[in-house]
């Protein structure tokens, strides 16, 4: 099991993995253990990413696996008339 240790701030229920670690863990199932660090006097700022991806570039990376007729018969699939 690999492990990394870093400090971040929870924002709107989201933990940000620092950019130097993100590529190695992207798309993998991970286990997260959250420990409160009371020894920090000031919040730790998340370093800005060099080339932040736009929302649309991230959305283009999503791959969906569905039957070939899914878009034409979406109502049937949603109603359970077809097996997906």
MIDOSE-1310 file (N, C-alpha, C; in nm, 2 decimals, decimal comma, always signed):
residues 84
xxxx	+0,08/-0,12/+0,00/+0,00/+0,00/+0,00/+0,09/+0,12/+0,00; +0,06/+0,22/-0,09/+0,13/+0,34/-0,10/+0,06/+0,44/-0,01; +0,13/+0,54/+0,05/+0,07/+0,64/+0,13/+0,14/+0,78/+0,11; +0,07/+0,88/+0,11/+0,12/+1,02/+0,11/+0,07/+1,09/+0,23
xxxx	+0,14/+1,20/+0,27/+0,09/+1,28/+0,38/+0,10/+1,43/+0,34; -0,01/+1,50/+0,35/-0,01/+1,64/+0,32/-0,11/+1,71/+0,40; -0,11/+1,84/+0,41/-0,20/+1,92/+0,48/-0,29/+2,00/+0,38; -0,42/+2,00/+0,41/-0,51/+2,08/+0,32/-0,62/+2,13/+0,40
xxxx	-0,71/+2,20/+0,35/-0,83/+2,25/+0,42/-0,95/+2,20/+0,34; -1,05/+2,15/+0,42/-1,17/+2,10/+0,37/-1,26/+2,22/+0,33; -1,30/+2,23/+0,20/-1,38/+2,34/+0,15/-1,50/+2,28/+0,08; -1,62/+2,31/+0,14/-1,75/+2,26/+0,08/-1,75/+2,11/+0,07
xxxx	-1,69/+2,04/+0,16/-1,69/+1,90/+0,16/-1,59/+1,84/+0,06; -1,50/+1,92/+0,01/-1,40/+1,87/-0,09/-1,26/+1,88/-0,03; -1,18/+1,78/-0,04/-1,04/+1,78/-0,01/-0,96/+1,79/-0,14; -0,87/+1,88/-0,14/-0,79/+1,90/-0,26/-0,65/+1,83/-0,24
xxxx	-0,62/+1,74/-0,33/-0,49/+1,67/-0,33/-0,39/+1,77/-0,40; -0,28/+1,80/-0,34/-0,18/+1,88/-0,41/-0,14/+1,83/-0,55; -0,12/+1,93/-0,64/-0,09/+1,89/-0,78/+0,02/+1,80/-0,80; +0,12/+1,80/-0,71/+0,24/+1,71/-0,73/+0,20/+1,57/-0,70
xxxx	+0,09/+1,54/-0,63/+0,04/+1,40/-0,61/-0,07/+1,36/-0,70; -0,15/+1,45/-0,75/-0,27/+1,42/-0,82/-0,25/+1,32/-0,94; -0,16/+1,34/-1,03/-0,15/+1,25/-1,14/-0,13/+1,10/-1,10; -0,05/+1,08/-0,99/-0,03/+0,94/-0,95/-0,15/+0,87/-0,89
xxxx	-0,25/+0,95/-0,84/-0,36/+0,89/-0,78/-0,49/+0,91/-0,86; -0,49/+0,98/-0,97/-0,61/+1,01/-1,05/-0,67/+0,88/-1,10; -0,80/+0,87/-1,08/-0,88/+0,75/-1,12/-0,87/+0,63/-1,04; -0,79/+0,63/-0,93/-0,77/+0,52/-0,84/-0,87/+0,53/-0,72
xxxx	-0,90/+0,41/-0,67/-0,98/+0,41/-0,54/-0,88/+0,43/-0,43; -0,91/+0,53/-0,35/-0,82/+0,56/-0,24/-0,89/+0,56/-0,11; -0,82/+0,54/+0,00/-0,87/+0,54/+0,14/-0,82/+0,67/+0,20; -0,92/+0,74/+0,26/-0,88/+0,87/+0,32/-0,90/+0,87/+0,47
xxxx	-0,81/+0,91/+0,55/-0,82/+0,92/+0,69/-0,80/+1,07/+0,72; -0,89/+1,13/+0,79/-0,89/+1,27/+0,82/-0,85/+1,29/+0,97; -0,75/+1,37/+0,99/-0,71/+1,40/+1,13/-0,70/+1,55/+1,14; -0,76/+1,60/+1,25/-0,76/+1,74/+1,27/-0,62/+1,78/+1,32
xxxx	-0,56/+1,88/+1,27/-0,43/+1,93/+1,31/-0,44/+2,06/+1,39; -0,44/+2,05/+1,52/-0,46/+2,17/+1,60/-0,33/+2,24/+1,62; -0,22/+2,19/+1,57/-0,09/+2,26/+1,59/-0,06/+2,37/+1,49; -0,15/+2,38/+1,39/-0,13/+2,48/+1,28/-0,19/+2,61/+1,33
xxxx	-0,11/+2,71/+1,33/-0,16/+2,85/+1,38/-0,24/+2,91/+1,27; -0,20/+2,90/+1,14/-0,27/+2,96/+1,03/-0,31/+2,85/+0,93; -0,42/+2,87/+0,86/-0,46/+2,78/+0,76/-0,36/+2,76/+0,65; -0,35/+2,64/+0,60/-0,25/+2,61/+0,49/-0,32/+2,64/+0,36
xxxx	-0,26/+2,73/+0,28/-0,31/+2,76/+0,15/-0,28/+2,66/+0,05; -0,37/+2,62/-0,03/-0,35/+2,53/-0,14/-0,27/+2,60/-0,25; -0,16/+2,54/-0,29/-0,08/+2,61/-0,40/-0,16/+2,62/-0,53; -0,15/+2,73/-0,60/-0,23/+2,74/-0,72/-0,17/+2,64/-0,83
xxxx	-0,25/+2,58/-0,91/-0,21/+2,50/-1,02/-0,15/+2,58/-1,13; -0,05/+2,53/-1,20/+0,02/+2,60/-1,30/-0,08/+2,62/-1,42; -0,14/+2,52/-1,46/-0,24/+2,52/-1,58/-0,37/+2,46/-1,53; -0,45/+2,54/-1,46/-0,58/+2,48/-1,41/-0,67/+2,45/-1,53
xxxx	-0,73/+2,33/-1,53/-0,81/+2,29/-1,63/-0,95/+2,35/-1,62; -1,01/+2,38/-1,74/-1,14/+2,44/-1,74/-1,24/+2,33/-1,71; -1,36/+2,37/-1,67/-1,47/+2,28/-1,65/-1,49/+2,20/-1,77; -1,50/+2,26/-1,89/-1,53/+2,19/-2,01/-1,42/+2,09/-2,05
xxxx	-1,29/+2,13/-2,02/-1,19/+2,03/-2,06/-1,20/+1,91/-1,97; -1,24/+1,93/-1,84/-1,25/+1,82/-1,75/-1,38/+1,73/-1,79; -1,49/+1,80/-1,84/-1,60/+1,73/-1,88/-1,58/+1,64/-2,00; -1,49/+1,69/-2,09/-1,46/+1,62/-2,21/-1,38/+1,49/-2,18
xxxx	-1,33/+1,48/-2,06/-1,25/+1,36/-2,03/-1,34/+1,24/-1,98; -1,47/+1,28/-1,95/-1,56/+1,18/-1,90/-1,60/+1,08/-2,01; -1,59/+0,95/-1,98/-1,62/+0,85/-2,07/-1,75/+0,77/-2,02; -1,85/+0,76/-2,10/-1,97/+0,69/-2,06/-1,98/+0,56/-2,14
xxxx	-2,01/+0,45/-2,07/-2,03/+0,33/-2,13/-2,18/+0,30/-2,13; -2,24/+0,28/-2,25/-2,39/+0,26/-2,26/-2,41/+0,18/-2,39; -2,53/+0,12/-2,39/-2,57/+0,05/-2,52/-2,58/+0,15/-2,63; -2,56/+0,10/-2,75/-2,56/+0,18/-2,87/-2,69/+0,26/-2,89
xxxx	-2,80/+0,20/-2,85/-2,93/+0,27/-2,87/-2,98/+0,35/-2,75; -2,89/+0,37/-2,66/-2,92/+0,44/-2,53/-2,99/+0,58/-2,55; -2,92/+0,66/-2,64/-2,98/+0,79/-2,66/-3,11/+0,79/-2,73; -3,14/+0,70/-2,82/-3,27/+0,69/-2,88/-3,38/+0,63/-2,79
xxxx	-3,34/+0,55/-2,70/-3,44/+0,48/-2,62/-3,42/+0,51/-2,47; -3,38/+0,63/-2,43/-3,35/+0,66/-2,30/-3,47/+0,65/-2,21; -3,59/+0,68/-2,26/-3,71/+0,66/-2,17/-3,74/+0,52/-2,14; -3,71/+0,43/-2,23/-3,73/+0,29/-2,21/-3,63/+0,24/-2,10
xxxx	-3,51/+0,28/-2,11/-3,41/+0,24/-2,02/-3,44/+0,30/-1,88; -3,49/+0,42/-1,87/-3,52/+0,48/-1,74/-3,64/+0,42/-1,68; -3,73/+0,37/-1,76/-3,85/+0,30/-1,71/-3,83/+0,15/-1,68; -3,71/+0,10/-1,71/-3,68/-0,04/-1,69/-3,73/-0,13/-1,79
xxxx	-3,77/-0,08/-1,90/-3,82/-0,16/-2,01/-3,71/-0,23/-2,09; -3,59/-0,17/-2,08/-3,48/-0,23/-2,15/-3,37/-0,26/-2,04; -3,30/-0,36/-2,06/-3,19/-0,40/-1,97/-3,06/-0,32/-2,01; -3,01/-0,26/-1,92/-2,88/-0,18/-1,95/-2,76/-0,26/-1,89
